[in-house]
């Protein structure tokens, strides 16, 4: 059984050419992937990979093995798919309603929900939006992701992820006479807020620079804050999870590496006792797996 797992790890690394990427796909750490590859090579007595820069390239022996393993993995996957399809037909459909923050949902969670639905075809997922606990419509929602600070009597909750806040802005603000190269350069740019300025005051205190008073813009919707930052109208405070896609695609950049803890965090929350329902427990477990995968992906970059 351990050998079968090692072959699965080998197939993933061979296909992706990178230990970190394979670790993300397999939901394990890069060191665990490396250990499996070393063990397989030791058992076979041959080298399967050679390193070229940051990529792993198959040796001639590795290429031979990859062809056989890929074929076998494909046949196993097809068998599992057929069995799963037959099983799903006999499972009663269950509805699950999730309440999420609009910005957090659009920027990070929404695209991952399709993977959850693919893996849990017996669950019909409904999604509604609310940012804070007081906005959640609990007569509809089974579980929610909210931004705030507990305690919340009558509810079960758990931190989904803490938020180290850092500056994000359009790449155009890194050019020109007022290019952002240090914390002091922010005096030349608008500061974009979704609160009363408390978060930016905490950041300036950490950076040990004075905060300008005449260039701030306040919004009650974080989606507007991020869009204004993308369009080059100022600098916002965000985190790598909410802004992951914008940072990966280059719409936003982090001009400085000064971070501060957010005043609040994102929590997974539901009514007490509700998290023991099988479909709710399954979703919560899946949700926290996604956070772990995202953190591993960021570390591997």
C-alpha positions as CSV (number, residue, x, y, z in Angstrom):
1,X,0.0,0.0,0.0
2,X,2.9,2.4,0.8
3,X,4.4,1.5,-2.5
4,X,1.2,2.4,-4.3
5,X,1.2,5.8,-2.6
6,X,4.8,6.4,-3.6
7,X,3.9,5.7,-7.2
8,X,1.1,8.2,-7.0
9,X,3.5,10.8,-5.6
10,X,5.9,10.0,-8.4
11,X,3.3,10.4,-11.1
12,X,2.3,13.8,-9.7
13,X,5.9,15.1,-9.5
14,X,6.7,13.7,-12.9
15,X,3.7,15.5,-14.4
16,X,4.2,18.8,-12.7
17,X,8.0,18.8,-12.6
18,X,8.0,20.5,-9.2
19,X,7.8,19.2,-5.6
20,X,6.0,22.2,-4.3
21,X,3.3,22.1,-6.9
22,X,2.9,18.3,-6.3
23,X,2.5,18.9,-2.6
24,X,-0.3,21.4,-3.2
25,X,-2.2,18.9,-5.4
26,X,-1.7,16.0,-3.0
27,X,-2.6,18.1,0.1
28,X,0.7,17.3,1.9
29,X,4.0,19.1,2.7
30,X,6.9,19.4,0.2
31,X,9.1,17.5,2.6
32,X,6.6,14.6,2.6
33,X,6.7,14.5,-1.2
34,X,10.5,14.5,-1.3
35,X,10.6,11.7,1.3
36,X,8.4,9.5,-0.9
37,X,10.5,10.1,-4.0
38,X,13.7,9.3,-2.1
39,X,12.2,6.1,-0.7
40,X,11.0,5.0,-4.2
41,X,14.4,5.6,-5.8
42,X,16.1,3.8,-2.9
43,X,13.7,0.8,-3.3
44,X,14.3,0.7,-7.1
45,X,18.0,1.4,-6.8
46,X,17.8,4.0,-9.7
47,X,17.5,7.7,-10.1
48,X,14.2,8.8,-11.5
49,X,14.8,12.6,-11.7
50,X,17.6,15.0,-12.3
51,X,17.4,18.7,-11.3
52,X,17.6,21.5,-13.9
53,X,17.3,24.8,-12.1
54,X,14.1,24.7,-10.1
55,X,12.5,22.0,-12.2
56,X,12.8,18.2,-11.8
57,X,13.3,16.4,-15.1
58,X,12.8,12.7,-15.6
59,X,15.8,10.5,-16.3
60,X,15.5,7.8,-19.1
61,X,14.4,5.3,-16.4
62,X,12.0,7.8,-15.0
63,X,10.3,8.3,-18.4
64,X,9.8,4.5,-18.8
65,X,8.3,4.3,-15.3
66,X,6.1,7.3,-15.9
67,X,4.4,5.8,-18.9
68,X,3.4,2.7,-17.0
69,X,2.4,4.5,-13.8
70,X,0.4,7.1,-15.7
71,X,-1.5,4.4,-17.5
72,X,-2.2,2.5,-14.3
73,X,-3.3,5.7,-12.4
74,X,-5.6,6.6,-15.3
75,X,-7.3,3.1,-15.2
76,X,-7.7,3.3,-11.4
77,X,-9.2,6.8,-11.6
78,X,-11.6,5.7,-14.3
79,X,-12.7,2.8,-12.2
80,X,-13.2,5.0,-9.1
81,X,-15.2,7.5,-11.2
82,X,-17.5,4.8,-12.5
83,X,-18.1,3.4,-9.0
84,X,-18.6,6.9,-7.6
85,X,-21.1,7.8,-10.3
86,X,-23.2,4.7,-9.5
87,X,-23.0,5.5,-5.8
88,X,-24.0,9.1,-6.2
89,X,-27.2,8.1,-8.1
90,X,-28.4,6.2,-5.0
91,X,-27.7,9.0,-2.5
92,X,-30.4,11.4,-1.5
93,X,-29.8,15.0,-2.5
94,X,-29.1,17.3,0.4
95,X,-29.3,21.1,0.4
96,X,-26.6,23.2,2.1
97,X,-26.8,27.0,2.3
98,X,-23.5,28.9,2.8
99,X,-23.3,32.6,3.7
100,X,-20.1,34.3,2.7
101,X,-18.7,37.8,2.5
102,X,-19.0,39.1,-1.1
103,X,-15.4,40.2,-1.4
104,X,-13.9,37.1,0.3
105,X,-16.3,34.9,-1.8
106,X,-15.5,36.5,-5.2
107,X,-11.7,36.8,-4.6
108,X,-10.9,33.4,-3.0
109,X,-13.7,31.0,-2.1
110,X,-16.2,31.0,-5.0
111,X,-14.0,29.3,-7.5
112,X,-13.1,26.6,-5.0
113,X,-16.8,25.9,-4.3
114,X,-17.1,24.3,-7.7
115,X,-14.5,21.7,-6.7
116,X,-16.5,21.0,-3.5
117,X,-19.7,20.5,-5.6
118,X,-17.8,18.2,-8.0
119,X,-16.6,16.0,-5.1
120,X,-20.0,16.1,-3.4
121,X,-22.6,15.7,-6.1
122,X,-25.3,14.7,-3.5
123,X,-25.1,18.2,-2.0
124,X,-27.0,21.0,-3.6
125,X,-25.1,24.1,-2.6
126,X,-26.8,27.5,-2.2
127,X,-24.7,30.6,-1.6
128,X,-25.9,33.9,-0.1
129,X,-23.8,36.9,1.0
130,X,-23.3,38.7,4.3
131,X,-20.0,40.2,5.6
132,X,-20.7,40.3,9.4
133,X,-22.5,38.0,11.7
134,X,-25.3,40.5,12.3
135,X,-26.1,40.4,8.5
136,X,-26.3,36.6,8.2
137,X,-29.9,35.4,7.5
138,X,-29.8,32.3,9.8
139,X,-33.3,31.1,8.8
140,X,-31.6,30.3,5.4
141,X,-27.9,29.7,6.2
142,X,-26.5,26.4,7.6
143,X,-22.9,27.7,7.9
144,X,-21.3,31.1,7.3
145,X,-17.9,32.7,6.8
146,X,-17.9,36.0,8.5
147,X,-15.5,38.9,9.3
148,X,-15.5,39.9,12.9
149,X,-14.4,39.2,16.5
150,X,-16.1,36.7,18.8
151,X,-17.5,35.7,21.3
152,X,-20.8,35.0,19.7
153,X,-23.2,33.4,22.2
154,X,-25.2,30.5,20.8
155,X,-22.8,29.8,18.0
156,X,-20.0,27.4,17.2
157,X,-17.0,29.1,15.5
158,X,-13.4,28.6,14.5
159,X,-10.9,31.0,13.0
160,X,-10.7,30.3,9.3
161,X,-7.5,32.3,8.8
162,X,-5.8,35.1,10.6
163,X,-5.2,38.2,8.4
164,X,-1.8,39.9,8.3
165,X,-2.7,43.2,6.6
166,X,-0.3,44.7,4.1
167,X,-0.5,47.5,1.4
168,X,-1.7,46.7,-2.1
169,X,-1.9,49.0,-5.0
170,X,-1.7,49.2,-8.8
171,X,1.7,48.5,-10.3
172,X,1.6,52.1,-11.8
173,X,2.2,53.5,-8.3
174,X,5.6,51.9,-8.3
175,X,6.7,54.2,-11.1
176,X,7.2,57.9,-11.6
177,X,8.4,60.7,-9.3
178,X,6.2,59.6,-6.4
179,X,6.9,55.9,-6.7
180,X,6.4,53.9,-3.5
181,X,9.7,52.7,-2.2
182,X,9.4,53.3,1.5
183,X,6.6,53.9,4.0
184,X,7.3,57.7,3.9
185,X,6.3,57.7,0.2
186,X,2.7,56.9,1.1
187,X,2.3,60.6,1.9
188,X,2.0,61.2,-1.8
189,X,-1.0,58.8,-2.3
190,X,-4.6,58.4,-1.2
191,X,-5.2,55.9,1.6
192,X,-8.3,53.8,0.9
193,X,-10.3,52.6,3.9
194,X,-13.3,50.3,4.7
195,X,-13.4,51.4,8.3
196,X,-12.9,54.6,10.3
197,X,-9.1,54.6,9.7
198,X,-8.2,52.4,12.6
199,X,-6.4,49.8,10.5
200,X,-4.3,52.3,8.7
201,X,-3.4,54.0,12.0
202,X,-2.2,50.6,13.3
203,X,-0.1,50.1,10.1
204,X,1.5,53.6,10.4
205,X,2.3,53.0,14.0
206,X,4.1,49.7,13.1
207,X,5.9,51.5,10.2
208,X,6.9,54.4,12.5
209,X,5.8,57.1,10.1
210,X,3.1,59.8,10.5
211,X,-0.2,59.3,8.8
212,X,-1.5,61.9,6.3
213,X,-4.8,63.4,7.2
214,X,-6.0,64.9,4.0
215,X,-5.8,62.1,1.4
216,X,-8.0,59.4,2.9
217,X,-11.0,58.0,1.2
218,X,-13.6,56.0,3.2
219,X,-15.9,53.3,1.8
220,X,-18.3,50.9,3.5
221,X,-17.7,48.2,0.9
222,X,-14.3,46.5,0.7
223,X,-15.0,45.5,-2.9
224,X,-15.0,49.2,-3.9
225,X,-11.7,49.7,-1.9
226,X,-10.0,46.9,-3.9
227,X,-11.3,48.2,-7.2
228,X,-10.1,51.7,-6.5
229,X,-6.7,50.2,-5.7
230,X,-6.6,48.2,-8.9
231,X,-7.5,51.4,-10.9
232,X,-4.6,53.3,-9.4
233,X,-6.6,55.7,-7.2
234,X,-4.8,54.9,-4.0
235,X,-3.3,52.3,-1.6
236,X,-5.4,49.8,0.3
237,X,-4.8,47.4,3.1
238,X,-5.6,43.8,2.3
239,X,-4.2,40.3,2.8
240,X,-2.7,37.7,0.6
241,X,-5.7,35.3,0.7
242,X,-8.4,37.9,-0.3
243,X,-6.1,39.5,-2.8
244,X,-4.4,36.3,-4.0
245,X,-5.8,36.3,-7.6
246,X,-5.1,40.0,-8.0
247,X,-1.5,39.5,-6.8
248,X,-1.0,36.4,-9.0
249,X,-2.3,38.2,-12.1
250,X,-0.4,41.4,-11.4
251,X,-3.4,43.7,-11.0
252,X,-2.2,44.5,-7.5
253,X,1.3,44.5,-6.0
254,X,2.6,44.8,-2.5
255,X,5.0,47.8,-2.5
256,X,6.3,47.2,1.0
257,X,6.6,44.1,3.3
258,X,5.4,45.8,6.4
259,X,2.4,43.9,7.9
260,X,0.1,44.3,10.9
261,X,-2.5,41.9,12.3
262,X,-6.0,42.8,11.1
263,X,-8.4,44.2,13.7
264,X,-10.8,41.3,12.9
265,X,-10.4,37.9,11.3
266,X,-12.5,35.5,9.1
267,X,-14.4,32.9,11.0
268,X,-16.3,29.8,10.0
269,X,-19.5,29.8,12.1
270,X,-22.8,28.0,12.5
271,X,-25.5,27.5,15.1
272,X,-24.4,25.3,18.1
273,X,-24.9,21.6,17.3
274,X,-25.3,22.3,13.6
275,X,-21.7,21.6,12.8
276,X,-22.3,17.9,13.8
277,X,-24.6,17.4,10.8
278,X,-22.7,15.2,8.3
279,X,-23.0,17.7,5.3
280,X,-22.0,20.7,7.5
281,X,-19.1,18.8,9.1
282,X,-17.9,17.7,5.6
283,X,-18.1,21.2,4.3
284,X,-16.2,22.7,7.2
285,X,-13.5,20.1,7.0
286,X,-13.2,20.8,3.2
287,X,-13.1,24.5,3.9
288,X,-10.2,24.3,6.3
289,X,-8.3,21.9,3.9
290,X,-8.5,24.7,1.3
291,X,-6.9,27.2,3.7
292,X,-4.1,24.7,4.4
293,X,-3.5,24.1,0.6
294,X,-3.4,27.9,0.0
295,X,-0.8,28.4,2.8
296,X,1.3,25.5,1.4
297,X,1.1,27.0,-2.1
298,X,2.2,30.4,-0.9
299,X,5.2,28.8,1.0
300,X,6.2,26.8,-2.1
301,X,6.4,30.0,-4.3
